[in-house]
Amino acid sequence: MSSTPIAPFACTYNPQLPELLTKLGCSIAISTYQAGKIIFLSPKNQDALIQLPRSFDKPMGLAIHPTKDKMAVATKDEVIVLANSAELATHYPKAPSKYDAMYMPRTTYHTAGLDLHDIHFGQFNGQEKLFAVNTLFSTIVSLDDDYSFTPFWSPPQITKLESTDACHLNGLALVNGLPKYATSFNQGNQPQSWRENIIETGTLYDIEKNEVILDNLAMPHSPKMINNELYLLQSATGELVKVNPENKTTELIYKFKGFVRGLSHYKDYLFVGLSKIRKNSSTFAKLPFVDDAQEAGIYVIHLPTRSMVGKVTYQSSVDEIYEIQVLSQKLRPNILNTMTQDYKGGLMTPETTFWSKIN
């Protein structure tokens, strides 16, 4: 007897999660480069979740503008900036009055293949900037319409701007709109040197002071400023930790059974991504919990009590998650990519919006 095939993006979740997202009035956005999708998870009602997967070419970094209703997605060789229009959502020709938000492509930066990881909207010298972690060149960069990238800061040990992915620079946290903290897998300056020892040489940098804060982390990812305090994930140990930069210490907040990457915060809750470990990878197969880390999904942690209150587990399609963002005040958002013609029909002006026919 043949079994029923599992539907794409099938997932399970605890019964309290739809109610929690409804109460918070938000949806969750995740990027999964392995599946080539940005996925929106929303509460269909207080008892069920609904998903919207949208194709992007190897999406990784996912940024939400702190004051404007905009989003940026780092893909294989582009960064796409999208703006939300509730009006276009309401009158979306394919599903009128179904969505309460519609993220439309507005600007594309043609960066080439830089292996961009974290990205953030920020400010520098009074001008709005889009900052990104250029992992291939081991440097924090800004993006504009003049160059593929403009170097902003490199770790102290990086002596030359070259495409060697020396230390696997990956994470970035901003303070007051400026890059402040960064993470890497080691302090190497040779091509791919980070692969030599991925469990004990992870590094946290203070960008402003141009110095190392910690150098014994376990594959650090996703540094985030939460309530004016610094948090990050140690992927190789499955730990969420709070960092005291002055004392150069860490405090364990929650330990997961798996590979964690992707961290977002909304009100009293943290949203943490969990990925499967690729057993066929010569690098990641070295991790001590490789046999147990075969689950991908999202954990929701109540920060005041440090307890797990929600969980999503993917049964198909999604094996690896890179970034998580919370879409506040959006219970059924949509997003359009540039791979199909749909976005070309949505027109936005400062005064009004239109859906036009696509020739």
C-alpha distance (Angstrom), angle and dihedral (degrees) to the residues before:
residue distance angle dihedral
M1 . . .
S2 3.80 . .
S3 3.79 118.7 .
T4 3.78 122.9 -126.9
P5 3.82 109.7 -98.5
I6 3.79 116.8 -116.0
A7 3.79 113.0 -108.8
P8 3.82 118.7 -117.1
F9 3.80 113.3 -86.1
A10 3.78 91.8 8.6
C11 3.78 111.7 169.3
T12 3.77 142.1 170.0
Y13 3.79 126.6 -140.8
N14 3.77 139.6 178.1
P15 3.82 115.9 -93.1
Q16 3.81 93.8 -116.5
L17 3.81 95.5 60.6
P18 3.84 99.9 76.5
E19 3.79 89.3 48.2
L20 3.81 91.3 49.0
L21 3.83 93.9 50.5
T22 3.80 89.8 46.9
K23 3.79 90.7 51.2
L24 3.81 91.4 47.3
G25 3.81 90.9 45.5
C26 3.79 94.4 -133.7
S27 3.79 146.7 112.4
I28 3.80 130.6 -143.9
A29 3.80 124.6 -121.9
I30 3.79 121.2 -162.3
S31 3.78 133.6 -179.4
T32 3.79 120.1 -144.5
Y33 3.79 113.9 -178.4
Q34 3.80 90.2 -177.3
A35 3.83 91.6 61.7
G36 3.81 93.7 32.0
K37 3.80 93.6 -125.9
I38 3.75 146.4 121.7
I39 3.81 104.6 -149.0
F40 3.78 126.3 -161.4
L41 3.82 115.5 -157.9
S42 3.79 114.2 -164.6
P43 3.80 137.3 170.4
K44 3.80 108.2 -101.2
N45 3.78 85.8 -169.3
Q46 3.79 134.8 -37.4
D47 3.81 90.9 -67.5
A48 3.81 105.4 42.6
L49 3.79 144.1 39.0
I50 3.79 126.6 -139.8
Q51 3.82 127.2 -158.4
L52 3.78 136.6 -149.8
P53 3.84 113.7 -165.9
R54 3.81 115.0 -168.9
S55 3.80 124.7 -172.5
F56 3.80 121.0 -116.0
D57 3.80 127.4 161.8
K58 3.82 105.7 -98.7
P59 3.84 97.4 -36.5
M60 3.80 116.2 -159.2
G61 3.80 121.8 147.5
L62 3.80 114.0 50.9
A63 3.81 120.3 -172.5
I64 3.79 132.5 -172.3
H65 3.80 117.9 -157.2
P66 3.84 110.7 -117.9
T67 3.83 95.3 -136.2
K68 3.80 108.7 10.1
D69 3.80 125.7 64.1
K70 3.79 93.4 -111.8
M71 3.79 137.7 122.5
A72 3.80 134.2 -163.1
V73 3.80 126.9 -155.2
A74 3.80 123.9 -163.8
T75 3.81 109.9 -147.7
K76 3.79 135.5 176.2
D77 3.80 95.3 -69.3
E78 3.81 106.0 -9.1
V79 3.78 141.6 56.6
I80 3.79 112.4 -142.0
V81 3.80 120.7 -159.8
L82 3.80 115.5 -156.7
A83 3.80 131.3 -170.5
N84 3.78 126.4 -154.0
S85 3.79 123.8 -123.6
A86 3.79 117.4 -175.6
E87 3.81 88.4 -171.5
L88 3.80 93.4 57.2
A89 3.80 88.1 47.0
T90 3.79 92.5 54.0
H91 3.80 92.9 50.5
Y92 3.83 98.3 36.4
P93 3.83 101.9 149.2
K94 3.80 94.5 -139.9
A95 3.83 94.2 51.8
P96 3.81 115.5 8.7
S97 3.82 115.8 -157.5
K98 3.81 91.9 1.9
Y99 3.81 99.9 107.7
D100 3.79 132.3 49.5
A101 3.83 95.4 -159.1
M102 3.80 136.1 30.8
Y103 3.80 119.3 -167.0
M104 3.81 107.3 -153.9
P105 3.84 126.1 -167.7
R106 3.80 109.0 -108.9
T107 3.81 107.0 159.9
T108 3.80 134.6 17.8
Y109 3.80 124.3 -163.1
H110 3.80 111.3 -156.3
T111 3.78 99.3 -146.0
A112 3.82 101.2 158.8
G113 3.81 119.0 -133.9
L114 3.81 104.6 -36.0
D115 3.82 98.1 145.3
L116 3.80 89.5 -122.1
H117 3.79 113.5 -161.9
D118 3.83 122.7 174.6
I119 3.81 117.3 19.4
H120 3.82 130.5 -172.7
F121 3.76 140.4 -179.0
G122 3.80 108.8 -123.8
Q123 3.79 145.1 144.1
F124 3.79 135.3 -107.1
N125 3.81 127.2 -179.7
G126 3.79 90.2 -8.8
Q127 3.79 94.4 -54.4
E128 3.78 128.3 109.0
K129 3.80 112.2 -109.5
L130 3.77 137.0 -174.3
F131 3.79 108.5 -139.3
A132 3.80 123.9 -164.1
V133 3.79 140.0 177.9
N134 3.79 106.1 -115.9
T135 3.79 97.8 -157.8
L136 3.79 95.8 178.9
F137 3.81 92.0 58.1
S138 3.84 95.7 34.0
T139 3.78 93.2 -124.5
I140 3.80 143.8 110.5
V141 3.80 108.5 -119.1
S142 3.78 141.7 -177.7
L143 3.78 123.3 -135.6
D144 3.79 128.1 -136.5
D145 3.79 140.7 146.9
D146 3.81 94.7 -91.9
Y147 3.80 103.4 63.9
S148 3.79 143.2 15.1
F149 3.81 85.2 -108.8
T150 3.79 140.3 -24.3
P151 3.83 115.4 -136.4
F152 3.81 113.5 -122.9
W153 3.82 104.9 170.1
S154 3.79 139.0 -10.7
P155 3.82 128.4 -166.5
P156 3.82 113.5 -90.8
Q157 3.81 93.6 -107.2
I158 3.82 94.7 54.5
T159 3.79 104.4 98.1
K160 3.80 100.8 173.0
L161 3.80 136.6 33.3
E162 3.80 103.0 -119.6
S163 3.80 138.7 137.5
T164 3.80 99.7 -106.1
D165 3.84 105.8 111.5
A166 3.78 87.0 -133.9
C167 3.81 101.6 173.5
H168 3.83 102.9 9.4
L169 3.77 95.8 -115.6
N170 3.81 103.6 -162.1
G171 3.81 118.4 147.3
L172 3.79 132.5 66.4
A173 3.82 134.3 -178.5
L174 3.80 124.7 -173.8
V175 3.80 129.9 -147.9
N176 3.80 118.5 -163.8
G177 3.79 89.7 -10.0
L178 3.80 96.1 -54.8
P179 3.82 130.2 102.9
K180 3.80 106.8 -97.3
Y181 3.83 110.8 157.0
A182 3.80 131.6 30.4
T183 3.79 135.6 179.6
S184 3.79 132.8 -149.1
F185 3.80 136.4 170.0
N186 3.81 94.2 -116.1
Q187 3.80 144.5 -20.0
G188 3.78 97.0 -101.4
N189 3.79 126.4 140.1
Q190 3.78 98.8 -166.8
P191 3.82 126.1 89.5
Q192 3.81 111.4 -75.9
S193 3.80 91.7 -13.9
W194 3.81 90.5 148.4
R195 3.80 91.0 74.3
E196 3.81 92.4 69.5
N197 3.82 95.6 76.5
I198 3.79 115.6 2.7
I199 3.81 99.7 168.4
E200 3.81 106.4 58.2
T201 3.82 109.3 24.5
G202 3.81 103.5 64.3
T203 3.79 112.8 138.6
L204 3.80 136.9 -150.6
Y205 3.81 116.2 -159.4
D206 3.78 133.3 -162.6
I207 3.81 100.6 -139.9
E208 3.79 95.6 -166.8
K209 3.81 92.8 52.7
N210 3.82 92.5 34.8
E211 3.78 92.0 -134.7
V212 3.80 141.9 116.3
I213 3.79 117.3 -100.1
L214 3.81 99.1 179.7
D215 3.80 130.5 5.9
N216 3.80 105.1 176.9
L217 3.80 102.2 68.9
A218 3.81 125.6 133.9
M219 3.81 107.0 -119.6
P220 3.83 96.7 -45.7
H221 3.80 118.5 -148.1
S222 3.80 140.5 166.6
P223 3.83 105.0 23.1
K224 3.81 108.5 -164.8
M225 3.78 136.3 -178.9
I226 3.82 106.8 -132.8
N227 3.80 119.8 176.9
N228 3.82 88.1 -15.8
E229 3.80 91.3 -55.8
L230 3.80 128.1 109.4
Y231 3.81 120.6 -118.4
L232 3.80 131.1 174.1
L233 3.79 141.6 170.0
Q234 3.80 125.8 -114.5
S235 3.77 100.5 -151.1
A236 3.79 97.1 -171.2
T237 3.80 93.5 56.8
G238 3.81 99.4 30.6
E239 3.80 92.7 -120.4
L240 3.78 134.1 148.1
V241 3.80 107.6 -156.4
K242 3.79 138.4 179.1
V243 3.79 115.0 -136.3
N244 3.77 127.4 -144.8
P245 3.84 101.2 -156.9
E246 3.81 93.2 -170.4
N247 3.80 95.4 53.5
K248 3.82 92.2 31.1
T249 3.80 91.5 -131.4
T250 3.79 136.7 128.3
E251 3.79 131.3 -141.4
L252 3.79 120.9 -154.5
I253 3.81 111.3 -123.9
Y254 3.82 101.1 171.7
K255 3.79 136.3 -10.0
F256 3.80 119.4 -144.9
K257 3.78 129.2 -163.7
G258 3.76 97.8 -121.2
F259 3.81 149.8 22.6
V260 3.81 109.9 -41.4
R261 3.81 125.1 -161.0
G262 3.79 130.1 148.5
L263 3.81 121.1 52.1
S264 3.78 131.2 -168.5
H265 3.80 134.4 168.5
Y266 3.78 132.4 -148.4
K267 3.79 123.4 170.1
D268 3.84 106.7 -50.1
Y269 3.81 95.5 -15.6
L270 3.79 137.0 89.2
F271 3.80 121.4 -156.4
V272 3.82 113.6 -153.4
G273 3.81 128.4 -172.9
L274 3.79 121.8 -135.0
S275 3.82 122.4 -160.8
K276 3.77 136.7 -170.1
I277 3.79 116.0 -114.2
R278 3.77 116.7 -119.8
K279 3.80 103.2 -122.8
N280 3.80 90.8 -166.3
S281 3.82 90.8 59.4
S282 3.80 113.0 103.3
T283 3.81 88.5 -150.3
F284 3.80 104.7 43.0
A285 3.81 94.1 37.8
K286 3.81 86.3 73.7
L287 3.79 92.9 69.3
P288 3.82 113.8 112.5
F289 3.82 95.8 -128.3
V290 3.81 97.2 44.4
D291 3.82 93.0 125.2
D292 3.80 93.0 52.5
A293 3.80 99.9 39.7
Q294 3.79 96.9 82.7
E295 3.79 99.3 119.8
A296 3.80 130.8 93.5
G297 3.77 125.3 -165.2
I298 3.79 146.2 84.0
Y299 3.79 132.3 -63.2
V300 3.80 122.4 -158.5
I301 3.79 114.4 -152.6
H302 3.81 124.5 -167.0
L303 3.79 98.7 -137.9
P304 3.85 100.1 -156.9
T305 3.81 91.6 56.1
R306 3.83 97.3 26.3
S307 3.78 89.9 -133.1
M308 3.79 132.1 137.6
V309 3.82 109.9 -113.6
G310 3.80 102.8 164.1
K311 3.78 140.2 26.9
V312 3.80 138.5 -178.1
T313 3.81 119.4 -166.6
Y314 3.79 121.2 -169.5
Q315 3.79 117.2 -140.0
S316 3.80 96.4 -175.8
S317 3.82 144.2 14.7
V318 3.83 98.4 12.5
D319 3.81 117.7 80.8
E320 3.79 101.7 146.9
I321 3.79 132.1 36.1
Y322 3.79 122.6 -166.7
E323 3.79 108.6 176.2
I324 3.80 138.2 15.1
Q325 3.79 127.1 -163.6
V326 3.80 131.5 176.0
L327 3.81 117.6 -130.9
S328 3.79 103.4 -149.6
Q329 3.82 121.6 -148.5
K330 3.80 91.1 10.0
L331 3.79 120.4 113.2
R332 3.83 99.0 168.5
P333 3.81 112.3 18.9
N334 3.79 126.9 172.1
I335 3.80 131.6 -160.1
L336 3.79 130.6 -162.3
N337 3.80 124.8 -152.3
T338 3.81 130.8 -154.8
M339 3.81 94.0 -115.5
T340 3.80 93.6 87.0
Q341 3.80 133.2 38.9
D342 3.82 96.9 -111.7
Y343 3.80 97.1 95.5
K344 3.82 92.2 56.0
G345 3.79 90.5 70.2
G346 3.81 94.7 58.2
L347 3.80 112.8 87.5
M348 3.80 123.5 -173.8
T349 3.81 128.2 -168.3
P350 3.81 129.6 169.7
E351 3.80 89.8 -101.0
T352 3.79 106.8 33.6
T353 3.80 148.0 -8.1
F354 3.80 135.8 -125.2
W355 3.76 139.3 -165.8
S356 3.79 108.3 -147.0
K357 3.77 132.4 -175.1
I358 3.79 115.3 -93.6
N359 3.80 113.0 -128.3
